[in-house]
């Protein structure tokens, strides 16, 4: 148990004290825009008929 506790403290210290690499804001924004981007062309041919759910 002591080994697990020491390992946990070491990982926590490394996570808190490790130098962070800064990502430019424009790069992070463009990646977020690409991820949440809504497709502009929708497939409208074929498909399934709509039926009401009563």
Wavefront OBJ file of the C-alpha trace (Angstrom):
o trace
v 0.000 0.000 0.000
v 2.884 2.322 0.702
v 4.259 1.755 -2.795
v 0.877 2.641 -4.343
v 0.659 5.794 -2.203
v 4.176 6.894 -3.191
v 3.392 6.228 -6.849
v 0.178 8.213 -6.627
v 1.941 11.174 -5.014
v 4.693 11.042 -7.644
v 2.214 11.011 -10.519
v 0.205 13.830 -8.939
v 3.318 15.951 -8.437
v 4.471 15.316 -11.995
v 1.026 16.244 -13.332
v 0.889 19.487 -11.329
v 4.500 20.581 -11.761
v 5.247 19.460 -15.323
v 5.871 22.363 -17.712
v 2.917 22.959 -19.964
v 3.345 23.608 -23.664
v 1.145 26.468 -24.685
v -1.027 25.970 -27.736
v -1.735 29.089 -29.776
v -5.335 30.193 -29.339
v -6.009 30.258 -33.073
v -4.878 26.638 -33.434
v -7.068 25.460 -30.557
v -10.043 27.402 -31.927
v -9.652 25.957 -35.417
v -9.434 22.409 -34.036
v -12.606 22.981 -32.003
v -14.373 24.447 -35.047
v -13.377 21.433 -37.134
v -14.644 19.017 -34.483
v -18.038 20.684 -34.004
v -18.491 21.697 -37.642
v -21.937 20.971 -39.061
v -21.903 19.349 -42.509
v -23.218 21.682 -45.191
v -24.178 19.054 -47.766
v -26.828 16.565 -46.730
v -27.719 13.406 -48.585
v -31.361 13.804 -49.579
v -31.826 10.955 -52.067
v -33.109 7.538 -51.115
v -33.534 6.919 -47.444
v -36.401 5.700 -45.329
v -40.020 6.875 -45.489
v -41.166 8.821 -42.480
v -44.044 7.371 -40.511
v -45.797 8.903 -37.521
v -45.179 7.405 -34.086
v -48.535 7.280 -32.315
l 1 2 3 4 5 6 7 8 9 10 11 12 13 14 15 16 17 18 19 20 21 22 23 24 25 26 27 28 29 30 31 32 33 34 35 36 37 38 39 40 41 42 43 44 45 46 47 48 49 50 51 52 53 54
